Amino acid sequence: MSVKNTDKGIILIVDDTPTNLGVLFDFLSNSGFKVFVAQDGENALEQVAYAPPDLILLDVLMPGIDGFETCRRLKANESFKDIPVIFMTALSDSVDKVRGLTIGAVDYITKPFQHEEVLARVNIHMSIHNLTKKLQEQNLQLQHEIKERAVAQMALLELTADLENRVEERMVELSQSNQHLRQSNDLLKQEIQERLSAEMALQQSETQLRTQTKWLEQAFSELKQTQSKLIQGEKMSSLGQLVAGVAHEINNPVNFIYGNLSYAHTYTQNLLKILNLYQLKFPNPGPEIEEEIEASDLEFLVEDLPKLLGSMKVGADRIREIIQSLRIFSRLDEAQMKSVDIHEGIDSTLLILQNRLKARADRPAIEVIKEYGDLPQLECYAGQMNQVFMNLLANAIDALEDYNRQRSAADIKAHPNKIWIRTEASDNDKVIIRIADNGPGMSEDVQSHLFEPFFTTKPIGKGTGIGLSISHQIVVEKHVGELKCISTPDRGTEFVVELPIRQQYQKQSCVQPAESHAKVV
């Protein structure tokens, strides 16, 4: 008879559907986990307070407080904020997934459940949680050892002072009695040797302690970077799926309208020709028809109807352009490197941000000045480069909005907000994209930390500090390019993206430096 191993960790399942609870309870229990269940958010919070689990599987839609509120309360509690939460939701809930990741969840599982996927995601986040706990415990142990080393060093200093006193006493004794000279000298040598040995042992311990501390700090930093990449990647993937879905749903009715406008125009012209012939052949149709012609303002209808159809065609053309831009931007999940028109990616990103560029009651408009050069097709990961443009342009908009809060209305009118986008091809087979603003600029100290993970100058809740870090990794590591920032306080900011036109030309000479850079980070 086999005995289940329940040492893999404790999992709390929160779901108001008994069938889901039963399936997950049996599967995870048989997989070696100790499992507890709760059917609503209130009961889940009570169980966590009584016996905190190692991981929580949390349903989104529940009676009472839903999954989002339950997660928010957990993350607001200092004792439970580090417990990883995996949301359980439907595949089509892209907005809910992004919302859940934003308030602190580490992952999501789609319904209906796939046992292999559930087990894989649970094992991954259980491993990350256990590693984090282990790192924290080792850090506390290291702090304790540092305190002990400090105590030992203080004792060594006291020993040294005592030794010096004893040396002076020995010297006095030697001067008084030469017959004990050799014995005292041997004792003194032994004490000095003990002191040197103690100092060498202390130095060796301190060196080992510094090495171990540095390794733990690096491991913890890499763990945080990996988690931030997963969250940002999931957010951008969900946004791409949402945009692609909207574009697809709009495209079908617009194509129907657009395809029939030409027929409507032809039919209208034919009807107007027939009407004109009737008027020529029967100039006096009778009082009843003349009265209806006057009431309908037939002359105006004949003149305005073609214009109306022309306006409808212009509108349909504009909607098709918007759909095309949305499709270009939604290529966030393309894994294949291909040759693309980089200007299409920039324009699609500007279209997504159009609402933030227009004037509103509480803010002025931001003028975008495009100075596009004659560029060749650029070989790149199109979706990832769209993510870079989105981060750089969104940061420029944020900087201008914050700058406006510090300026008067007269100053804003005299120096309106502007963003410049310039592109050019360099002589060394590279493409250069410059995105500049006339915002407040940055100090040298801020610029020196700009691409570090989790560094941000924005207030809590306004920024995560991972956008520019991920953009730097996409440009430098994924495309063997450069991402630089040029800024002066009160003189605006410019980001410069430099990319090779053909990636295969750079592989022999540039792959190794990129790998080395990744190791340093």
C-alpha positions as CSV (number, residue, x, y, z in Angstrom):
1,M,0.0,0.0,0.0
2,S,1.5,3.4,-1.1
3,V,1.4,6.5,1.1
4,K,0.9,9.9,-0.4
5,N,3.7,12.4,0.1
6,T,2.2,15.7,1.4
7,D,5.6,17.4,1.9
8,K,5.4,19.4,-1.4
9,G,3.5,22.2,0.2
10,I,0.0,23.5,1.3
11,I,-2.5,24.8,-1.3
12,L,-5.7,26.7,-0.6
13,I,-8.4,26.4,-3.4
14,V,-11.1,29.1,-3.3
15,D,-14.0,28.5,-5.7
16,D,-17.8,28.7,-5.3
17,T,-18.3,25.7,-7.6
18,P,-18.2,22.3,-5.8
19,T,-17.4,20.5,-9.0
20,N,-14.2,22.6,-9.5
21,L,-13.3,22.2,-5.8
22,G,-13.6,18.4,-6.1
23,V,-11.6,18.0,-9.3
24,L,-8.7,20.3,-8.1
25,F,-8.7,18.8,-4.6
26,D,-8.4,15.2,-5.8
27,F,-5.9,16.0,-8.5
28,L,-3.6,18.1,-6.3
29,S,-3.9,15.8,-3.3
30,N,-2.8,12.9,-5.5
31,S,0.1,15.0,-6.8
32,G,1.5,15.2,-3.3
33,F,0.1,18.5,-2.0
34,K,-1.8,19.2,1.2
35,V,-5.0,20.9,0.1
36,F,-7.6,23.0,1.9
37,V,-10.7,24.5,0.2
38,A,-13.0,27.6,0.7
39,Q,-16.2,28.5,-1.2
40,D,-16.0,32.3,-0.9
41,G,-13.6,35.2,-0.2
42,E,-14.5,35.7,3.4
43,N,-14.0,32.1,4.3
44,A,-10.7,32.1,2.4
45,L,-9.4,35.1,4.4
46,E,-10.3,33.4,7.7
47,Q,-8.5,30.2,6.7
48,V,-5.3,32.2,5.6
49,A,-5.3,34.0,9.0
50,Y,-5.6,30.7,10.8
51,A,-3.2,28.6,8.8
52,P,-1.3,30.5,6.0
53,P,-0.8,28.2,2.9
54,D,2.2,28.2,0.5
55,L,0.0,29.0,-2.6
56,I,-3.6,30.1,-3.3
57,L,-5.7,29.1,-6.3
58,L,-8.4,31.9,-6.4
59,D,-11.5,32.0,-8.6
60,V,-12.4,35.5,-10.0
61,L,-16.2,35.4,-9.9
62,M,-17.7,34.5,-6.5
63,P,-20.6,35.6,-4.3
64,G,-19.8,38.2,-1.7
65,I,-16.3,39.7,-2.3
66,D,-14.9,38.5,-5.6
67,G,-11.5,37.2,-6.4
68,F,-10.0,40.6,-7.2
69,E,-11.0,42.1,-3.8
70,T,-9.9,38.9,-1.9
71,C,-6.4,39.2,-3.6
72,R,-6.2,43.0,-2.9
73,R,-6.9,42.3,0.9
74,L,-4.3,39.6,1.0
75,K,-1.7,41.8,-0.6
76,A,-2.5,44.7,1.8
77,N,-1.8,42.4,4.8
78,E,2.0,42.5,5.7
79,S,1.7,38.9,7.0
80,F,0.2,37.4,3.8
81,K,1.4,39.6,0.9
82,D,4.2,37.2,-0.1
83,I,1.8,34.2,-0.6
84,P,1.6,33.6,-4.4
85,V,-1.9,33.9,-5.8
86,I,-2.9,32.2,-9.1
87,F,-6.3,33.3,-10.6
88,M,-8.7,30.8,-12.2
89,T,-10.7,32.4,-15.0
90,A,-12.1,31.9,-18.5
91,L,-9.7,32.1,-21.5
92,S,-11.6,35.1,-23.1
93,D,-11.2,37.3,-20.0
94,S,-8.1,39.2,-21.2
95,V,-8.9,42.4,-19.3
96,D,-9.5,40.4,-16.1
97,K,-6.1,38.7,-16.5
98,V,-4.3,42.0,-16.8
99,R,-6.2,43.4,-13.8
100,G,-5.4,40.4,-11.7
101,L,-1.7,40.6,-12.5
102,T,-1.7,44.3,-11.7
103,I,-3.1,43.9,-8.2
104,G,-0.5,41.2,-7.3
105,A,-1.4,37.8,-8.8
106,V,1.6,35.8,-10.2
107,D,-0.3,33.8,-12.8
108,Y,-3.7,32.5,-14.0
109,I,-5.2,29.2,-15.0
110,T,-7.9,29.1,-17.6
111,K,-11.1,27.1,-17.4
112,P,-11.8,24.3,-18.2
113,F,-8.8,22.9,-16.3
114,Q,-6.0,20.9,-18.0
115,H,-4.3,18.8,-15.3
116,E,-0.9,19.0,-16.8
117,E,-1.1,22.8,-17.1
118,V,-2.4,23.2,-13.5
119,L,0.4,21.0,-12.1
120,A,3.1,22.8,-14.2
121,R,2.1,26.3,-13.1
122,V,1.6,25.2,-9.5
123,N,5.0,23.5,-9.4
124,I,6.7,26.6,-11.0
125,H,5.3,29.1,-8.5
126,M,5.6,26.8,-5.6
127,S,9.4,26.5,-6.5
128,I,9.7,30.3,-6.8
129,H,7.9,30.8,-3.4
130,N,10.1,28.2,-1.7
131,L,13.3,29.7,-3.2
132,T,12.2,33.2,-2.0
133,K,11.5,31.9,1.5
134,K,14.9,30.1,1.5
135,L,16.7,33.3,0.4
136,Q,15.0,35.3,3.1
137,E,15.9,32.7,5.7
138,Q,19.5,32.7,4.5
139,N,19.6,36.4,4.6
140,L,18.4,36.5,8.2
141,Q,21.0,33.8,9.0
142,L,23.7,36.0,7.4
143,Q,22.6,39.0,9.4
144,H,22.9,36.9,12.5
145,E,26.4,35.8,11.5
146,I,27.4,39.4,10.8
147,K,26.4,40.4,14.3
148,E,28.3,37.4,15.8
149,R,31.4,38.5,13.7
150,A,31.1,42.0,15.1
151,V,31.0,40.6,18.6
152,A,34.1,38.5,17.9
153,Q,35.9,41.5,16.4
154,M,35.1,43.5,19.5
155,A,36.4,40.7,21.7
156,L,39.6,40.6,19.5
157,L,40.1,44.3,20.0
158,E,39.7,43.8,23.8
159,L,42.2,40.9,23.6
160,T,44.6,43.1,21.7
161,A,44.4,45.9,24.3
162,D,44.9,43.3,27.1
163,L,47.8,41.8,25.2
164,E,49.5,45.2,24.9
165,N,49.1,45.7,28.7
166,R,50.5,42.3,29.3
167,V,53.5,43.1,27.0
168,E,54.2,46.2,29.1
169,E,54.0,44.2,32.3
170,R,56.4,41.6,30.8
171,M,58.9,44.3,29.8
172,V,58.9,45.6,33.4
173,E,59.4,42.1,34.7
174,L,62.2,41.5,32.2
175,S,64.0,44.6,33.3
176,Q,63.7,43.5,36.9
177,S,64.7,39.9,36.4
178,N,66.9,38.8,33.5
179,Q,66.6,35.2,34.6
180,H,63.0,34.9,33.3
181,L,63.8,36.6,29.9
182,R,63.6,33.5,27.7
183,Q,60.5,32.1,29.3
184,S,58.6,35.5,29.0
185,N,59.8,35.9,25.4
186,D,58.4,32.5,24.4
187,L,55.1,33.3,26.0
188,L,55.0,36.7,24.2
189,K,55.7,35.0,20.8
190,Q,52.9,32.5,21.4
191,E,50.4,35.2,22.2
192,I,51.3,37.2,19.1
193,Q,51.0,34.1,17.0
194,E,47.5,33.4,18.5
195,R,46.5,37.0,17.7
196,L,47.7,36.7,14.0
197,S,45.9,33.4,13.6
198,A,42.7,34.9,15.0
199,E,42.9,37.9,12.6
200,M,43.6,35.6,9.6
201,A,40.6,33.4,10.5
202,L,38.4,36.5,10.9
203,Q,39.4,37.9,7.6
204,Q,38.8,34.6,5.8
205,S,35.3,34.4,7.4
206,E,34.5,38.0,6.3
207,T,35.6,37.2,2.8
208,Q,33.4,34.1,2.6
209,L,30.5,36.1,4.1
210,R,30.8,38.9,1.5
211,T,31.0,36.3,-1.3
212,Q,27.9,34.5,-0.2
213,T,26.0,37.8,0.4
214,K,26.8,39.0,-3.1
215,W,25.7,35.6,-4.6
216,L,22.4,35.8,-2.7
217,E,21.8,39.4,-3.8
218,Q,22.4,38.5,-7.4
219,A,20.1,35.4,-7.3
220,F,17.3,37.5,-5.7
221,S,17.7,40.2,-8.4
222,E,17.6,37.7,-11.2
223,L,14.4,36.2,-9.6
224,K,12.7,39.6,-9.5
225,Q,13.7,40.4,-13.1
226,T,12.3,37.0,-14.3
227,Q,9.1,37.6,-12.5
228,S,8.8,41.2,-13.9
229,K,9.4,39.9,-17.5
230,L,6.6,37.3,-17.1
231,I,4.2,39.9,-15.8
232,Q,5.0,42.5,-18.5
233,G,5.0,39.8,-21.2
234,E,1.5,38.6,-20.1
235,K,0.2,42.2,-20.0
236,M,1.4,43.0,-23.5
237,S,0.2,39.6,-24.9
238,S,-3.3,40.2,-23.4
239,L,-3.4,43.7,-24.8
240,G,-2.4,42.3,-28.3
241,Q,-5.1,39.6,-28.1
242,L,-7.7,42.2,-27.1
243,V,-6.7,44.7,-29.9
244,A,-6.6,41.8,-32.5
245,G,-10.1,40.7,-31.4
246,V,-11.5,44.2,-31.6
247,A,-10.0,44.7,-35.1
248,H,-11.4,41.4,-36.3
249,E,-14.9,42.0,-35.0
250,I,-15.0,45.5,-36.6
251,N,-13.4,44.4,-39.9
252,N,-16.3,42.2,-41.1
253,P,-19.2,44.8,-40.9
254,V,-16.9,47.5,-42.3
255,N,-15.9,45.3,-45.3
256,F,-19.6,44.7,-45.9
257,I,-20.4,48.5,-45.8
258,Y,-17.3,49.4,-47.9
259,G,-18.0,46.7,-50.5
260,N,-21.6,47.9,-51.0
261,L,-20.9,51.6,-51.2
262,S,-19.7,51.3,-54.8
263,Y,-22.9,49.6,-55.8
264,A,-24.9,52.2,-53.8
265,H,-23.1,55.0,-55.7
266,T,-23.8,53.3,-59.1
267,Y,-27.5,52.7,-58.3
268,T,-27.9,56.3,-57.1
269,Q,-26.3,57.7,-60.3
270,N,-28.7,55.5,-62.4
271,L,-31.7,56.6,-60.5
272,L,-30.7,60.3,-60.8
273,K,-30.3,59.8,-64.6
274,I,-33.7,58.3,-64.8
275,L,-35.2,61.1,-62.7
276,N,-33.5,63.7,-65.0
277,L,-35.0,62.0,-68.1
278,Y,-38.4,62.1,-66.5
279,Q,-38.0,65.8,-65.8
280,L,-37.0,66.4,-69.5
281,K,-39.8,64.3,-71.0
282,F,-42.5,65.4,-68.6
283,P,-41.7,69.0,-67.5
284,N,-45.3,69.4,-66.1
285,P,-46.0,66.3,-64.0
286,G,-49.0,67.8,-62.3
287,P,-49.8,69.7,-59.0
288,E,-49.6,66.6,-56.7
289,I,-46.1,65.6,-57.8
290,E,-44.9,69.3,-57.9
291,E,-46.1,69.7,-54.3
292,E,-44.2,66.5,-53.2
293,I,-41.1,67.8,-55.1
294,E,-41.2,71.1,-53.2
295,A,-41.9,69.4,-49.9
296,S,-38.9,67.0,-50.3
297,D,-36.6,69.7,-51.6
298,L,-35.7,67.5,-54.6
299,E,-33.0,69.9,-56.0
300,F,-31.1,69.7,-52.7
301,L,-31.5,65.9,-52.5
302,V,-30.1,65.5,-56.0
303,E,-27.1,67.7,-55.2
304,D,-26.4,66.3,-51.7
305,L,-26.9,62.6,-52.1
306,P,-23.6,61.9,-54.0
307,K,-21.8,64.0,-51.4
308,L,-23.4,62.0,-48.7
309,L,-22.2,58.7,-50.3
310,G,-18.7,60.2,-50.8
311,S,-18.5,61.1,-47.1
312,M,-19.6,57.6,-46.1
313,K,-16.8,56.2,-48.3
314,V,-14.2,58.5,-46.7
315,G,-15.4,57.4,-43.2
316,A,-15.3,53.7,-44.2
317,D,-11.7,54.2,-45.6
318,R,-10.7,55.8,-42.3
319,I,-12.1,52.9,-40.3
320,R,-10.2,50.4,-42.5
321,E,-7.0,52.4,-41.9
322,I,-7.6,52.2,-38.1
323,I,-8.3,48.4,-38.3
324,Q,-5.0,47.9,-40.3
325,S,-3.1,49.9,-37.6
326,L,-4.6,47.8,-34.9
327,R,-3.6,44.6,-36.7
328,I,0.0,45.9,-37.1
329,F,0.2,46.8,-33.4
330,S,-1.4,43.4,-32.3
331,R,1.6,41.4,-33.6
332,L,2.9,41.2,-30.1
333,D,3.0,37.4,-30.0
334,E,5.0,37.0,-33.3
335,A,8.0,34.9,-32.4
336,Q,9.5,35.0,-35.9
337,M,12.0,37.6,-36.9
338,K,11.0,39.2,-40.2
339,S,11.6,42.3,-42.4
340,V,9.0,45.0,-41.7
341,D,8.3,48.7,-42.3
342,I,9.2,50.1,-38.9
343,H,7.1,53.3,-39.6
344,E,4.0,51.1,-39.6
345,G,4.8,50.0,-36.1
346,I,5.3,53.5,-34.9
347,D,2.1,54.8,-36.5
348,S,0.0,51.9,-35.1
349,T,1.4,52.7,-31.6
350,L,0.5,56.4,-32.0
351,L,-3.0,55.3,-33.0
352,I,-3.4,53.3,-29.8
353,L,-2.1,56.4,-27.8
354,Q,-4.3,58.9,-29.8
355,N,-6.7,59.4,-26.9
356,R,-3.8,60.6,-24.6
357,L,-2.5,63.0,-27.3
358,K,-5.8,64.8,-27.9
359,A,-6.8,67.9,-25.8
360,R,-9.2,67.4,-23.0
361,A,-10.8,69.7,-20.4
362,D,-8.0,69.0,-17.9
363,R,-5.0,69.0,-20.3
364,P,-3.8,70.5,-23.6
365,A,-3.1,68.6,-26.7
366,I,0.3,67.1,-27.5
367,E,1.5,67.7,-31.0
368,V,3.4,64.8,-32.7
369,I,5.9,65.9,-35.3
370,K,7.0,63.0,-37.6
371,E,10.2,63.4,-39.6
372,Y,10.5,60.0,-41.2
373,G,13.5,59.2,-43.4
374,D,13.7,56.9,-46.4
375,L,14.3,53.6,-44.5
376,P,14.7,50.0,-45.9
377,Q,12.8,47.1,-44.5
378,L,14.1,46.3,-41.0
379,E,14.7,42.8,-39.8
380,C,13.3,42.5,-36.2
381,Y,10.8,41.0,-33.9
382,A,7.9,43.4,-34.9
383,G,5.7,42.8,-31.8
384,Q,8.6,43.4,-29.4
385,M,9.7,46.6,-31.1
386,N,6.1,47.9,-30.9
387,Q,6.3,47.3,-27.2
388,V,9.5,49.4,-27.1
389,F,7.8,52.3,-29.0
390,M,4.8,52.0,-26.7
391,N,7.0,52.4,-23.5
392,L,9.1,55.3,-24.9
393,L,6.0,57.3,-26.2
394,A,4.0,56.6,-23.0
395,N,6.9,57.8,-20.9
396,A,7.2,61.0,-23.0
397,I,3.4,61.7,-22.5
398,D,3.7,61.1,-18.8
399,A,6.6,63.5,-18.5
400,L,4.7,66.2,-20.4
401,E,1.6,65.8,-18.3
402,D,3.6,66.0,-15.0
403,Y,5.4,69.0,-16.4
404,N,2.1,70.8,-17.2
405,R,1.1,70.5,-13.5
406,Q,4.1,72.7,-12.6
407,R,3.5,75.4,-15.3
408,S,1.0,78.2,-15.7
409,A,-1.6,78.3,-18.4
410,A,0.3,81.2,-20.1
411,D,3.6,79.2,-20.1
412,I,1.8,76.2,-21.6
413,K,0.3,78.3,-24.3
414,A,3.6,80.0,-25.1
415,H,5.5,76.6,-25.1
416,P,3.0,73.9,-26.1
417,N,3.7,70.2,-25.6
418,K,5.5,68.5,-28.5
419,I,6.9,65.1,-29.3
420,W,9.3,64.6,-32.2
421,I,9.8,61.2,-34.0
422,R,12.8,61.2,-36.4
423,T,14.1,58.2,-38.3
424,E,17.1,57.8,-40.6
425,A,19.4,55.2,-42.1
426,S,23.1,55.5,-41.1
427,D,26.1,54.7,-43.3
428,N,27.0,51.6,-41.3
429,D,23.8,49.6,-42.2
430,K,21.8,50.7,-39.2
431,V,18.5,52.4,-38.6
432,I,18.2,55.2,-36.0
433,I,14.9,56.1,-34.3
434,R,14.8,59.3,-32.1
435,I,11.9,60.0,-29.8
436,A,12.2,63.4,-28.1
437,D,10.0,65.7,-26.0
438,N,10.1,69.3,-24.7
439,G,9.3,68.2,-21.1
440,P,11.2,68.8,-17.9
441,G,14.3,66.6,-18.7
442,M,16.3,64.5,-16.2
443,S,19.3,64.9,-14.0
444,E,22.5,62.9,-14.6
445,D,21.8,60.9,-11.5
446,V,18.4,59.8,-12.7
447,Q,19.8,58.9,-16.1
448,S,22.5,56.7,-14.6
449,H,19.8,54.4,-13.1
450,L,17.2,54.8,-15.9
451,F,17.5,51.2,-17.3
452,E,17.8,49.4,-14.0
453,P,14.9,47.1,-13.1
454,F,12.3,48.5,-10.8
455,F,13.8,52.0,-10.8
456,T,11.2,54.8,-11.3
457,T,10.7,58.4,-10.4
458,K,6.9,58.2,-10.5
459,P,4.8,58.1,-7.4
460,I,3.7,54.7,-5.9
461,G,1.0,53.2,-8.1
462,K,1.9,55.3,-11.2
463,G,4.8,53.2,-12.5
464,T,6.5,49.8,-12.0
465,G,10.0,50.7,-13.1
466,I,10.2,47.8,-15.6
467,G,9.1,49.4,-18.9
468,L,12.5,51.0,-19.8
469,S,14.4,48.0,-18.4
470,I,12.5,45.6,-20.7
471,S,12.8,48.0,-23.6
472,H,16.6,48.0,-23.1
473,Q,16.7,44.2,-23.0
474,I,14.6,44.0,-26.2
475,V,16.9,46.5,-28.1
476,V,20.3,45.4,-26.8
477,E,19.9,41.6,-26.2
478,K,17.2,40.6,-28.7
479,H,18.3,42.9,-31.5
480,V,22.0,43.6,-30.8
481,G,21.3,47.3,-30.9
482,E,21.7,50.3,-28.6
483,L,19.2,52.3,-26.5
484,K,20.5,55.7,-25.2
485,C,19.0,58.6,-23.3
486,I,20.0,62.2,-23.9
487,S,18.5,64.7,-21.4
488,T,19.2,68.0,-19.6
489,P,17.0,69.4,-16.8
490,D,14.5,71.9,-18.3
491,R,15.7,71.1,-21.9
492,G,13.6,68.0,-22.6
493,T,14.5,64.3,-23.2
494,E,15.5,62.3,-26.2
495,F,15.7,58.5,-26.5
496,V,17.8,57.1,-29.3
497,V,17.2,53.5,-30.7
498,E,19.9,52.2,-33.0
499,L,19.2,48.8,-34.7
500,P,21.1,46.8,-37.4
501,I,19.1,46.5,-40.6
502,R,20.0,42.8,-41.0
503,Q,20.4,40.8,-37.9
504,Q,22.5,38.0,-39.5
505,Y,25.2,40.5,-40.4
506,Q,25.8,41.2,-36.7
507,K,25.7,37.7,-35.2
508,Q,29.4,36.7,-35.6
509,S,30.8,39.9,-34.0
510,C,28.0,40.9,-31.6
511,V,26.4,37.8,-30.1
512,Q,29.1,37.2,-27.5
513,P,29.0,40.8,-26.0
514,A,25.2,40.5,-25.8
515,E,25.5,37.3,-23.8
516,S,28.1,38.8,-21.5
517,H,25.9,41.8,-20.8
518,A,23.1,39.5,-19.9
519,K,25.3,37.7,-17.3
520,V,26.3,41.0,-15.7
521,V,22.7,42.1,-15.4
